[in-house]
Amino acid sequence: MKFKNKIILLFSIILFFLIGIIYDINYRTLTRTIIYKVANYDLQYYGGKEIRLFVPDLGFILTLIPIGLAIILSVSNFKKYRFIPILIFPFFLISFYLFFCFLESQIIKYTTAIDKNSIYHYHHSNVNYKLIAISTIISSLILDHFGFNIIKKFYLTSNKTLKMTN
């Protein structure tokens, strides 16, 4: 890896870490809201307002994104279309995030008692925010790697076919 690429990687790791620290509360609110919306039952959260200032949980987890993309790009020897993993990664990230939020809503449904009105009451700090973030990023990176390999094989075989016909 060239020195310039190492500097870019270090800068992006620091940037993602800072984004994670700054937007940790927004991530937790978004996750709770999505779980509430995708739940196929009546769910209500209880608990007081959570005060979290500059907690590095999400920051450390978000550093997996540039590290994983750097590994995917360094492993691939397909120089011509190296931007493809970066373009398809956000699609996988959003899809897996929604999937794991739905999965968490189902876990809440089957591990929480129902009150008289058929409403599930759940404490918002018991939502597994870290696991959702880690699972989302790792699953997205793995699928991104395999998707890129499939695209690469398809491109190389179609290129060989075109060269043979010409």
C-alpha positions in Angstrom: 0.0 0.0 0.0 1.4 3.4 -1.0 2.0 6.1 1.5 -0.7 8.3 0.0 -3.2 5.4 0.4 -2.2 4.9 4.0 -2.8 8.5 4.8 -6.2 8.4 3.1 -7.1 5.3 5.0 -6.0 6.9 8.3 -7.9 10.1 7.6 -11.1 8.1 6.7 -10.8 6.0 9.9 -10.5 9.1 12.0 -13.4 10.7 10.1 -15.7 7.7 10.6 -14.7 7.6 14.3 -15.6 11.2 14.8 -18.9 10.7 12.9 -19.7 7.8 15.2 -19.0 9.8 18.3 -21.0 12.8 17.2 -24.0 11.0 15.8 -24.3 8.2 18.4 -27.5 9.6 19.9 -29.1 10.1 16.5 -28.2 6.5 15.5 -29.9 5.2 18.7 -33.0 7.3 18.0 -33.1 6.1 14.4 -32.7 2.5 15.4 -35.4 2.7 18.0 -37.8 4.4 15.5 -37.1 1.9 12.8 -37.6 -1.1 15.2 -40.9 0.6 16.3 -42.0 1.0 12.7 -41.1 -2.4 11.3 -42.5 -4.3 14.3 -45.6 -6.2 13.3 -47.2 -5.7 16.8 -47.8 -2.8 19.2 -44.5 -1.8 20.7 -43.9 1.0 23.2 -40.6 2.0 24.8 -40.3 3.1 28.4 -37.4 4.7 30.2 -36.1 8.1 30.8 -34.1 10.4 28.5 -30.7 8.9 27.9 -27.7 11.3 28.3 -24.7 10.1 26.2 -22.1 12.5 25.4 -19.2 11.5 23.2 -19.4 7.7 23.9 -17.0 6.0 21.4 -19.1 2.8 20.9 -20.5 3.6 17.5 -17.2 5.4 16.6 -15.2 2.2 17.0 -17.8 0.2 15.1 -17.9 2.7 12.2 -14.1 2.4 11.8 -14.8 -1.1 10.3 -16.2 0.6 7.2 -13.0 2.2 5.8 -10.9 -0.7 7.1 -13.1 -3.3 5.4 -13.4 -1.4 2.1 -9.6 -1.0 2.1 -9.1 -4.7 2.6 -11.6 -5.5 -0.2 -9.9 -3.1 -2.6 -6.4 -4.3 -1.7 -7.4 -8.0 -2.1 -8.9 -7.4 -5.5 -6.5 -7.2 -8.4 -9.2 -5.8 -10.6 -7.8 -2.3 -11.1 -10.2 -1.1 -13.8 -13.4 -1.1 -11.7 -12.3 -0.6 -8.1 -15.0 1.9 -7.5 -17.8 -0.8 -7.7 -17.5 -2.0 -4.1 -17.8 1.6 -2.9 -20.9 2.2 -5.0 -22.8 -1.0 -4.0 -21.8 -0.9 -0.3 -24.4 1.7 0.7 -27.2 -0.4 -0.8 -26.0 -3.5 1.2 -25.6 -1.3 4.3 -29.2 0.0 4.2 -30.6 -3.4 3.4 -28.9 -5.2 6.2 -29.6 -2.4 8.7 -33.3 -2.7 8.0 -33.1 -6.5 8.2 -31.3 -6.5 11.5 -33.7 -3.9 12.9 -36.6 -6.2 11.9 -34.8 -9.1 13.5 -34.4 -7.1 16.7 -38.1 -6.3 16.7 -38.9 -10.0 16.5 -36.5 -10.8 19.3 -38.2 -8.1 21.4 -41.6 -9.6 20.6 -40.6 -13.1 21.7 -38.7 -12.1 24.8 -41.0 -9.4 26.3 -44.2 -9.9 28.2 -47.5 -8.4 27.0 -49.6 -6.1 29.2 -53.4 -6.1 29.4 -53.9 -4.1 26.2 -51.7 -6.4 24.0 -48.9 -3.9 24.0 -45.3 -4.8 24.4 -43.4 -2.5 26.7 -39.6 -2.5 26.3 -36.9 -0.4 27.8 -35.1 1.5 25.1 -31.6 0.9 26.5 -32.1 -2.8 26.1 -32.1 -2.6 22.3 -28.9 -4.1 21.1 -27.5 -1.1 19.2 -23.9 -2.4 19.0 -24.9 -5.8 17.7 -27.1 -4.2 15.0 -24.3 -1.9 13.9 -21.6 -4.6 13.9 -23.8 -7.2 12.1 -24.9 -4.6 9.5 -21.3 -3.5 8.7 -19.8 -7.0 8.7 -22.6 -8.5 6.6 -22.5 -5.7 4.1 -18.7 -6.0 3.7 -18.9 -9.7 3.2 -21.7 -9.5 0.7 -19.9 -6.6 -1.0 -16.7 -8.7 -1.3 -18.6 -11.7 -2.8 -20.7 -9.4 -5.0 -17.5 -7.8 -6.4 -15.9 -11.1 -7.1 -19.0 -12.3 -9.0 -19.1 -9.0 -11.0 -15.3 -9.5 -11.6 -15.7 -13.1 -12.8 -18.7 -12.1 -15.0 -16.8 -9.2 -16.5 -13.7 -11.3 -17.2 -15.6 -14.2 -18.8 -17.7 -11.8 -20.9 -14.5 -10.0 -21.9 -12.8 -13.3 -22.9 -15.9 -14.2 -24.9 -15.9 -10.9 -26.7 -12.2 -11.3 -27.6 -12.7 -14.8 -28.9 -15.5 -13.8 -31.2 -13.5 -10.9 -32.6 
